[in-house]
């Protein structure tokens, strides 16, 4: 018996590098998905084939020493390992994966693999696993098996996203609110086609800097366990003794949390002008305080803001971990085609790189696809 599941990638409208600081984020699930075709095996082995890589791996689920291979397969195998460690006994299965989420673009192809694999394994093993628990286990796979210290946003929205909705997520409590996106607005994602090699190490370095900030501030504010617990006034009051770079990292996260909550209020009022202003402030903070932007991302944002008839371009910012990847732009539907052409041609003229530009709407989260 063969079954088919899909799990989407995501784009984050606002709230970057706040998720691993127990903060607030506002992602949407995208129409790009990873597809997982699963069928049972008689033995407790896992066969995983990637159509994208034309590669197959096999592991024994009874092997207590399954180790990462530093390949695409770690995202899928890691999920199986975490499910087993959590006490969910899996049956053997063959999973064939096909991914549509552009790899290395910051649209979370990794979480789409994890969630599609998790849904397939849970279903074929006839298990009942709460979706919040599934999101936690998928993140744990990426944290502990793959070795990337990501927050929970990507896996969560891949499971809980809804069409035409943004998802405001409290990354501490995992409470969330779905916010309406206007029908006449398109999310336009501009892929710079650049991913700088230092992205992974720089990500972990910034996480460590945030933790250093928390350690310092907790000396004066005992209730503080994450930057989520600090406001700007407190940061300024106790900044003495903080290295300048750590201070700026903290300032980004604290102000970004405030921007996400303000953006949610703006979206509920259908105030896209205010929402776009907050997107701009977010990009500047990521560029100057968190230092995760790049020349290409800055150029993409600048070009978006210069599109003729810019009244229909509400906001633009980098999205994802940074150092390349994509920008996200909020654009009126009637301006989408003009925006796409203008940004693509000018970016290619300046950089000699041909960008990929995706005109998107928010999509549903992970689901079984029945024929």
C-alpha positions as CSV (number, residue, x, y, z in Angstrom):
1,X,0.0,0.0,0.0
2,X,1.5,3.3,-1.2
3,X,0.6,6.7,0.3
4,X,1.7,10.2,-0.7
5,X,2.4,13.2,1.5
6,X,3.5,16.7,0.9
7,X,5.0,19.3,3.2
8,X,5.6,22.9,2.1
9,X,8.6,25.2,2.3
10,X,8.0,28.6,3.8
11,X,8.9,32.3,3.6
12,X,9.1,34.4,6.6
13,X,7.4,37.8,6.3
14,X,9.0,39.3,9.4
15,X,10.7,38.0,12.5
16,X,14.2,36.9,11.5
17,X,16.6,35.2,14.0
18,X,14.0,35.6,16.7
19,X,12.8,32.0,16.8
20,X,15.8,30.5,18.6
21,X,15.5,33.4,21.1
22,X,12.0,32.3,22.2
23,X,10.5,35.2,20.2
24,X,7.9,35.9,17.6
25,X,7.8,35.1,13.9
26,X,5.4,35.5,11.0
27,X,6.0,32.9,8.3
28,X,3.7,31.6,5.6
29,X,3.6,28.2,4.0
30,X,4.4,28.2,0.3
31,X,3.1,26.3,-2.7
32,X,6.6,24.7,-3.1
33,X,6.6,21.3,-1.4
34,X,8.6,18.2,-0.8
35,X,6.7,15.1,-1.7
36,X,7.1,11.8,0.1
37,X,5.8,8.6,-1.4
38,X,5.9,5.9,1.2
39,X,5.3,2.1,1.2
40,X,5.8,-0.4,4.0
41,X,8.7,-2.9,4.2
42,X,8.5,-6.3,6.0
43,X,11.7,-5.7,7.9
44,X,12.7,-2.7,10.2
45,X,14.8,-1.0,7.6
46,X,14.4,2.4,6.1
47,X,15.1,2.9,2.4
48,X,15.1,6.6,1.3
49,X,15.5,7.6,-2.3
50,X,15.9,11.2,-3.4
51,X,14.7,12.0,-6.9
52,X,16.6,15.4,-6.8
53,X,19.9,13.8,-6.0
54,X,19.3,10.4,-7.8
55,X,20.6,8.9,-4.6
56,X,19.4,6.2,-2.2
57,X,20.4,5.3,1.4
58,X,19.3,2.5,3.6
59,X,19.5,2.2,7.4
60,X,18.5,-0.4,10.0
61,X,16.1,1.1,12.5
62,X,17.3,-1.4,15.1
63,X,20.9,0.0,14.8
64,X,21.5,2.1,18.0
65,X,24.5,3.8,16.3
66,X,22.9,5.4,13.3
67,X,25.2,8.4,12.5
68,X,24.9,11.4,10.3
69,X,26.5,11.1,6.8
70,X,26.8,14.9,6.1
71,X,24.4,14.4,3.1
72,X,20.9,15.3,2.1
73,X,19.7,12.1,3.8
74,X,20.5,13.3,7.3
75,X,17.3,15.4,7.4
76,X,15.2,12.4,6.7
77,X,17.1,9.8,8.8
78,X,17.4,12.3,11.7
79,X,13.6,12.5,11.9
80,X,13.3,8.7,12.1
81,X,16.0,8.6,14.8
82,X,14.2,11.3,16.9
83,X,10.8,9.5,16.6
84,X,12.4,6.3,17.8
85,X,14.2,8.0,20.7
86,X,10.9,9.6,21.7
87,X,9.4,6.1,22.0
88,X,7.5,5.9,18.7
89,X,8.3,2.5,17.2
90,X,8.5,2.8,13.4
91,X,7.9,0.1,10.9
92,X,10.2,-0.4,8.0
93,X,9.4,1.7,5.0
94,X,10.6,2.9,1.6
95,X,10.3,6.6,1.1
96,X,10.8,8.3,-2.3
97,X,11.4,12.1,-1.9
98,X,10.9,14.7,-4.6
99,X,11.6,18.4,-3.7
100,X,10.3,21.5,-5.3
101,X,11.6,23.9,-2.7
102,X,14.7,25.6,-4.2
103,X,17.7,24.3,-2.2
104,X,19.9,26.9,-0.5
105,X,17.4,29.7,-1.1
106,X,16.4,30.3,2.5
107,X,12.9,28.9,1.8
108,X,13.4,25.9,4.1
109,X,13.9,22.9,1.9
110,X,15.3,21.1,4.9
111,X,12.1,21.5,7.1
112,X,10.0,20.4,4.1
113,X,12.0,17.2,3.9
114,X,11.8,16.6,7.6
115,X,8.1,17.2,7.9
116,X,7.2,15.2,4.7
117,X,9.3,12.3,6.1
118,X,7.8,12.6,9.5
119,X,4.2,12.6,8.2
120,X,5.0,9.6,6.0
121,X,6.6,7.6,8.8
122,X,3.9,8.3,11.3
123,X,1.2,7.3,8.9
124,X,2.7,4.1,7.6
125,X,3.6,3.1,11.2
126,X,0.0,3.7,12.3
127,X,1.1,6.1,15.0
128,X,-0.7,9.1,16.6
129,X,1.6,12.0,17.1
130,X,0.4,15.5,18.1
131,X,1.4,18.0,15.4
132,X,3.2,20.3,17.9
133,X,5.2,17.2,19.1
134,X,6.0,16.4,15.4
135,X,7.3,19.9,14.9
136,X,9.5,19.6,18.0
137,X,10.9,16.3,16.8
138,X,11.7,17.6,13.3
139,X,13.5,20.5,14.8
140,X,15.4,18.2,17.2
141,X,16.5,16.2,14.1
142,X,18.0,19.3,12.6
143,X,19.5,20.4,15.9
144,X,21.0,17.2,17.1
145,X,21.4,14.9,14.1
146,X,22.2,17.4,11.3
147,X,23.9,19.8,13.6
148,X,22.2,23.1,12.7
149,X,20.9,25.0,15.7
150,X,17.7,26.2,14.0
151,X,14.5,27.3,15.8
152,X,11.1,25.7,15.4
153,X,9.5,28.2,13.0
154,X,10.2,26.3,9.7
155,X,8.9,22.9,10.9
156,X,5.9,24.5,12.6
157,X,4.6,26.5,9.7
158,X,5.2,23.6,7.4
159,X,2.7,21.6,9.6
160,X,0.2,24.4,10.6
161,X,0.2,26.8,7.7
162,X,-3.0,27.7,5.9
163,X,-3.9,29.1,2.5
164,X,-4.1,32.9,2.3
165,X,-3.0,33.2,5.9
166,X,0.2,34.4,7.7
167,X,1.0,32.6,10.9
168,X,2.0,34.6,14.0
169,X,3.9,32.1,16.2
170,X,5.1,32.5,19.8
171,X,8.2,30.3,19.6
172,X,8.2,29.8,23.4
173,X,4.6,28.6,24.0
174,X,3.9,27.5,20.5
175,X,0.7,29.4,20.6
176,X,-0.2,30.8,17.2
177,X,-2.7,33.0,15.4
178,X,-3.6,32.9,11.7
179,X,-3.8,36.3,10.1
180,X,-5.6,37.1,6.8
181,X,-3.5,38.1,3.8
182,X,-5.4,40.3,1.4
183,X,-6.5,38.5,-1.8
184,X,-5.1,41.2,-4.0
185,X,-1.6,41.0,-2.7
186,X,1.2,38.6,-3.9
187,X,4.3,37.4,-2.1
188,X,7.1,37.8,-4.6
189,X,10.3,36.0,-3.6
190,X,13.5,37.0,-5.3
191,X,16.3,34.5,-5.3
192,X,19.7,36.2,-5.5
193,X,21.2,32.8,-6.7
194,X,23.9,33.4,-4.2
195,X,24.6,31.5,-1.0
196,X,27.8,32.4,0.8
197,X,29.8,29.6,2.4
198,X,30.0,31.1,5.8
199,X,26.2,31.0,6.4
200,X,26.2,27.9,8.7
201,X,29.1,28.9,10.9
202,X,27.9,32.5,11.1
203,X,24.4,31.3,12.1
204,X,25.8,29.3,15.0
205,X,28.1,32.2,16.0
206,X,25.2,34.6,16.2
207,X,23.2,32.2,18.3
208,X,26.1,32.0,20.7
209,X,26.3,35.8,20.8
210,X,22.6,36.0,21.7
211,X,23.2,33.5,24.5
212,X,26.1,35.6,25.8
213,X,23.8,38.6,25.9
214,X,21.2,36.6,27.9
215,X,23.9,35.5,30.4
216,X,24.9,39.1,30.9
217,X,21.4,40.5,31.3
218,X,20.2,37.8,33.6
219,X,22.7,39.0,36.2
220,X,20.5,42.1,36.5
221,X,17.2,40.7,35.5
222,X,16.8,37.3,37.1
223,X,13.6,36.5,35.1
224,X,15.4,36.6,31.8
225,X,16.0,33.2,30.1
226,X,15.9,34.5,26.5
227,X,16.1,37.8,24.7
228,X,12.3,37.5,24.4
229,X,12.2,38.6,28.0
230,X,14.1,41.9,27.5
231,X,12.8,45.2,26.2
232,X,15.0,48.0,24.6
233,X,15.0,50.1,27.7
234,X,16.4,47.3,29.8
235,X,19.0,46.5,27.2
236,X,20.2,50.1,27.2
237,X,20.1,50.2,31.0
238,X,22.4,47.2,31.4
239,X,24.5,47.4,28.2
240,X,27.7,48.3,30.2
241,X,29.9,45.3,30.1
242,X,28.4,43.9,26.9
243,X,30.8,43.7,23.9
244,X,29.5,46.1,21.2
245,X,28.9,43.2,18.8
246,X,26.8,41.3,21.3
247,X,24.9,44.5,22.2
248,X,24.0,44.9,18.5
249,X,22.9,41.3,18.1
250,X,20.7,41.7,21.1
251,X,19.3,45.0,19.9
252,X,18.2,43.4,16.6
253,X,16.4,40.5,18.3
254,X,14.6,42.7,20.8
255,X,13.5,45.3,18.3
256,X,12.5,42.6,15.8
257,X,10.2,41.0,18.3
258,X,8.5,44.3,18.7
259,X,8.2,44.7,14.9
260,X,6.5,41.3,14.5
261,X,3.8,42.2,17.0
262,X,3.3,45.6,15.4
263,X,3.1,43.9,12.0
264,X,0.4,41.5,13.2
265,X,-1.7,44.4,14.4
266,X,-1.1,46.1,11.0
267,X,-2.2,43.0,9.1
268,X,-5.4,42.6,11.1
269,X,-6.2,46.2,10.1
270,X,-5.2,45.5,6.5
271,X,-2.7,48.4,6.9
272,X,-0.1,47.2,4.4
273,X,1.7,50.6,4.4
274,X,2.6,50.1,8.1
275,X,3.4,46.5,7.5
276,X,5.8,47.4,4.6
277,X,7.5,50.1,6.8
278,X,8.2,47.4,9.4
279,X,9.6,45.1,6.7
280,X,12.0,47.9,5.7
281,X,13.1,48.5,9.3
282,X,13.6,44.7,9.7
283,X,16.0,44.6,6.8
284,X,18.0,47.5,8.0
285,X,18.3,45.9,11.4
286,X,19.4,42.6,9.9
287,X,21.9,44.4,7.7
288,X,23.4,46.7,10.4
289,X,22.9,45.1,13.8
290,X,22.8,41.4,13.0
291,X,25.0,41.6,10.0
292,X,23.5,38.7,8.0
293,X,22.6,40.5,4.8
294,X,24.8,40.6,1.7
295,X,25.5,42.9,-1.2
296,X,23.1,40.9,-3.4
297,X,20.3,40.9,-0.8
298,X,20.8,44.7,-0.2
299,X,20.7,45.2,-4.0
300,X,17.5,43.2,-4.4
301,X,15.8,45.2,-1.7
302,X,17.0,48.5,-3.2
303,X,15.7,47.5,-6.6
304,X,12.3,46.6,-5.2
305,X,12.0,50.0,-3.6
306,X,12.8,51.7,-6.9
307,X,10.3,49.9,-9.1
308,X,8.3,52.4,-11.1
309,X,4.8,52.8,-9.7
310,X,6.2,51.9,-6.3
311,X,2.8,52.5,-4.7
312,X,2.0,48.9,-5.3
313,X,5.2,47.7,-3.6
314,X,4.4,47.7,0.1
315,X,7.5,46.2,1.5
316,X,10.8,44.3,0.8
317,X,13.3,42.6,3.1
318,X,15.8,39.7,3.1
319,X,14.3,36.5,4.4
320,X,15.8,33.4,5.9
321,X,19.2,33.0,7.7
322,X,21.0,35.5,5.4
323,X,24.3,35.7,3.6
324,X,22.5,35.2,0.3
325,X,19.3,33.4,-0.5
326,X,16.1,35.4,-1.0
327,X,14.2,38.6,-0.4
328,X,10.4,38.6,0.2
329,X,8.3,41.4,-1.2
330,X,4.7,42.3,-0.6
331,X,3.3,43.6,-3.9
332,X,-0.2,44.5,-5.2
333,X,-1.4,41.9,-7.6
334,X,-1.7,44.3,-10.5
335,X,1.9,45.3,-10.2
336,X,3.3,41.8,-9.8
337,X,4.3,41.3,-13.4
338,X,5.9,44.7,-13.8
339,X,7.8,44.2,-10.5
340,X,9.1,40.8,-11.6
341,X,10.4,42.1,-14.9
342,X,11.9,45.3,-13.5
343,X,13.8,43.6,-10.6
344,X,15.0,40.7,-12.7
345,X,16.4,42.7,-15.6
346,X,18.1,45.3,-13.4
347,X,19.6,42.7,-11.0
348,X,21.0,40.7,-13.9
349,X,22.4,43.9,-15.5
350,X,24.2,44.8,-12.4
351,X,25.4,41.4,-11.1
352,X,25.5,39.3,-14.3
353,X,23.4,36.7,-12.3
354,X,20.0,35.6,-13.6
355,X,17.7,35.6,-10.5
356,X,14.8,33.3,-10.0
357,X,11.6,35.1,-9.1
358,X,8.6,33.3,-7.7
359,X,5.1,34.9,-7.5
360,X,3.4,33.1,-4.6
361,X,0.4,33.0,-2.3
362,X,0.2,31.4,1.1
363,X,-0.6,27.6,0.9
364,X,-1.8,24.9,3.2
365,X,0.5,23.0,5.5
366,X,1.5,19.4,5.3
367,X,-1.2,16.9,4.2
368,X,-1.8,13.5,2.7
369,X,-2.5,13.7,-1.0
370,X,-5.1,11.2,-2.1
371,X,-5.5,10.2,-5.7
